[in-house]
């Protein structure tokens, strides 16, 4: 294996999630496709030119439990240079971060926010 290619996320409200990932998180749109046969959007998103997320919409997707933690992939994590800057940026969009914590093994700082479907998103300080 070479690297993680992308992460796929299914959202409940395409327009709300598209705005969150492109406006709040500032991810770049690579391509957006509406697939009529599936009644589904597929939005390919990049970070600094690197393809990282496929955002899908489907009619009536079931809600995934987030808390208490359930089996399966837990969260998406982004490396950041400065937690206070990303927390302040998110707050402008009424996205509130959890209190900053310290990774007990690396002594690095991190925090979490939630996307519109309550998917945990971690910011991990470099």
GIURMO-V802263 format. One record per pair of residues at least 12 apart in sequence whose ideal C-beta (glycine too) atoms are under 10 Angstrom apart, sorted by the first residue. I is the first residue (numbers start at 1). J is the second residue. D is the distance in Angstrom with one decimal. If there is no record, write none. Layout:
I,J,D + I,J,D
This chain:
3,50,9.3 + 4,52,8.1 + 5,50,9.9 + 5,51,7.3 + 5,52,8.6 + 5,54,9.7 + 6,44,7.9 + 6,45,8.7 + 6,46,9.5 + 6,50,9.4 + 6,51,5.7 + 6,52,5.7 + 6,53,6.1 + 6,54,5.6 + 7,45,9.7 + 7,52,6.6 + 7,53,5.4 + 7,54,7.4 + 7,55,9.6 + 7,73,7.8 + 7,75,9.9 + 7,76,5.6 + 7,77,10.0 + 8,42,9.3 + 8,53,7.6 + 8,54,4.5 + 8,55,8.1 + 8,56,6.5 + 8,73,9.5 + 9,21,8.2 + 9,43,9.5 + 9,45,9.2 + 9,53,6.1 + 9,54,7.1 + 9,55,5.4 + 9,56,6.9 + 9,73,9.7 + 9,76,7.5 + 9,115,7.6 + 9,117,8.1 + 9,119,6.5 + 9,121,10.0 + 10,40,9.1 + 10,54,9.3 + 10,55,8.2 + 10,56,4.8 + 10,57,7.3 + 10,58,6.1 + 10,61,5.2 + 10,62,9.4 + 10,64,8.4 + 10,117,8.2 + 10,119,9.5 + 11,41,8.9 + 11,43,9.2 + 11,55,6.1 + 11,56,7.0 + 11,57,5.7 + 11,58,8.8 + 11,61,7.9 + 11,115,7.7 + 11,116,6.8 + 11,117,5.5 + 11,119,8.5 + 12,57,7.9 + 12,58,9.1 + 12,60,8.5 + 12,61,6.1 + 12,62,9.6 + 12,63,7.4 + 12,64,10.0 + 12,116,7.5 + 12,117,5.3 + 12,118,9.8 + 13,57,7.8 + 13,116,6.4 + 13,117,8.0 + 14,32,9.8 + 14,34,9.5 + 14,40,8.8 + 14,41,5.0 + 14,42,10.0 + 14,43,7.9 + 14,55,7.8 + 14,56,8.5 + 14,57,3.7 + 14,58,9.4 + 15,41,9.2 + 15,57,8.9 + 15,116,9.8 + 16,115,9.3 + 16,116,4.8 + 16,117,8.8 + 17,41,9.5 + 17,43,8.4 + 17,55,6.0 + 17,56,9.5 + 17,57,7.6 + 17,115,6.6 + 17,116,5.3 + 17,117,6.9 + 17,119,9.2 + 18,32,8.1 + 18,41,7.9 + 18,43,6.0 + 18,45,9.1 + 18,55,6.7 + 18,57,8.7 + 18,116,9.7 + 19,93,8.9 + 19,116,8.5 + 20,55,9.4 + 20,90,10.0 + 20,93,7.9 + 20,95,7.8 + 20,113,9.8 + 20,114,9.8 + 20,115,5.6 + 20,116,5.3 + 20,117,9.3 + 20,119,9.9 + 20,121,9.5 + 21,43,7.7 + 21,45,5.8 + 21,53,6.8 + 21,55,6.0 + 21,115,7.5 + 21,116,9.3 + 21,121,9.6 + 22,43,8.4 + 22,45,7.3 + 22,55,9.3 + 23,92,10.0 + 23,93,6.9 + 24,89,7.7 + 24,90,6.2 + 24,92,8.5 + 24,93,4.6 + 24,94,9.4 + 24,95,5.7 + 24,113,8.5 + 24,115,8.7 + 24,116,9.5 + 24,121,9.7 + 25,45,8.5 + 25,47,8.3 + 25,53,9.1 + 25,76,9.7 + 25,78,7.7 + 25,86,9.2 + 25,89,9.1 + 25,90,8.5 + 25,93,9.5 + 25,95,9.2 + 25,113,9.2 + 25,115,8.6 + 25,121,7.7 + 25,123,9.9 + 26,47,8.3 + 26,48,9.9 + 26,89,8.3 + 27,43,9.3 + 27,44,9.7 + 27,45,4.1 + 27,46,6.5 + 27,47,5.8 + 27,48,9.6 + 27,52,7.4 + 27,53,6.5 + 27,55,8.9 + 27,78,9.6 + 28,44,9.5 + 28,45,6.6 + 28,46,4.5 + 28,47,7.3 + 28,48,8.1 + 28,49,7.3 + 28,50,9.5 + 28,51,9.5 + 28,52,9.7 + 29,43,6.6 + 29,44,7.4 + 29,45,6.4 + 29,46,8.0 + 29,55,9.6 + 30,43,8.4 + 30,44,4.1 + 30,45,6.6 + 30,46,5.2 + 30,49,9.1 + 30,50,9.9 + 30,51,6.0 + 30,52,9.7 + 30,53,9.7 + 30,54,9.8 + 31,43,7.7 + 31,44,4.8 + 31,45,9.4 + 31,46,9.9 + 31,51,9.6 + 32,44,7.6 + 32,45,9.6 + 32,55,9.1 + 34,57,9.2 + 35,56,9.3 + 35,57,9.7 + 35,58,9.8 + 38,56,9.0 + 38,57,9.5 + 38,58,7.0 + 38,59,8.7 + 39,57,8.4 + 39,58,7.2 + 39,59,5.1 + 39,60,9.9 + 40,56,6.0 + 40,57,5.7 + 40,58,5.1 + 40,59,7.8 + 40,61,9.8 + 41,55,7.6 + 41,56,6.9 + 41,57,4.5 + 41,58,8.9 + 42,54,6.2 + 42,55,7.4 + 42,56,5.7 + 42,57,8.3 + 43,55,4.2 + 43,56,7.8 + 43,57,8.4 + 47,78,7.4 + 47,79,9.7 + 52,76,8.6 + 52,78,9.0 + 53,76,7.5 + 55,115,9.7 + 61,117,8.8 + 63,117,7.7 + 63,118,8.4 + 64,117,7.8 + 64,118,8.4 + 64,119,7.9 + 65,118,9.2 + 66,114,7.7 + 66,117,8.6 + 66,118,4.9 + 66,119,6.9 + 66,120,6.4 + 67,114,9.8 + 67,118,8.0 + 67,120,8.8 + 69,120,9.1 + 73,119,9.4 + 74,119,9.5 + 74,120,6.7 + 74,122,9.1 + 75,112,7.1 + 75,114,9.5 + 75,115,9.9 + 75,119,7.1 + 75,120,3.8 + 75,121,6.3 + 75,122,5.3 + 76,115,8.5 + 76,119,7.1 + 76,120,7.7 + 76,121,5.3 + 76,122,7.1 + 77,110,7.9 + 77,112,9.1 + 77,120,9.1 + 77,121,7.6 + 77,122,3.9 + 77,123,7.5 + 77,124,5.4 + 78,121,7.1 + 78,122,7.1 + 78,123,5.6 + 78,124,7.1 + 79,108,9.6 + 79,110,9.8 + 79,122,9.6 + 79,123,8.1 + 79,124,5.5 + 79,125,7.8 + 79,126,5.4 + 80,109,9.5 + 80,110,9.1 + 80,111,9.4 + 80,122,9.7 + 80,123,4.9 + 80,124,7.0 + 80,125,5.9 + 80,126,6.7 + 81,125,7.4 + 81,126,5.5 + 82,109,9.6 + 82,123,9.6 + 82,125,7.1 + 82,126,8.6 + 83,97,8.0 + 83,100,5.8 + 83,108,9.8 + 83,109,5.5 + 83,110,7.5 + 83,111,5.9 + 83,123,6.0 + 83,124,8.7 + 83,125,5.1 + 83,126,9.9 + 84,97,9.9 + 84,100,8.6 + 84,109,9.6 + 84,111,9.9 + 84,125,9.5 + 85,123,9.8 + 86,111,8.3 + 86,113,8.7 + 86,123,5.1 + 86,125,9.0 + 87,100,7.9 + 87,111,6.6 + 87,113,8.4 + 87,123,7.7 + 90,111,9.5 + 90,113,5.6 + 90,121,9.4 + 90,123,8.6 + 91,113,9.8 + 93,113,9.8 + 95,113,5.3 + 95,114,7.8 + 95,115,8.7 + 95,116,9.4 + 95,121,9.2 + 96,113,7.2 + 96,114,8.9 + 97,110,10.0 + 97,111,4.5 + 97,112,6.8 + 97,113,5.1 + 97,114,9.5 + 97,121,9.5 + 97,123,7.4 + 98,110,9.3 + 98,111,5.3 + 98,112,4.8 + 98,113,7.5 + 98,114,9.0 + 98,120,9.2 + 98,122,9.6 + 98,123,10.0 + 99,111,7.1 + 99,112,9.5 + 100,112,9.9 + 100,123,9.3 + 100,125,8.6 + 102,125,9.8 + 103,124,7.7 + 103,125,9.3 + 106,124,8.9 + 106,125,9.8 + 108,124,6.3 + 108,125,5.5 + 108,126,7.8 + 109,123,9.0 + 109,124,7.9 + 109,125,4.4 + 109,126,9.7 + 110,122,5.8 + 110,123,6.4 + 110,124,4.5 + 110,125,6.5 + 111,123,5.5 + 111,124,8.6 + 111,125,8.8 + 112,124,9.9
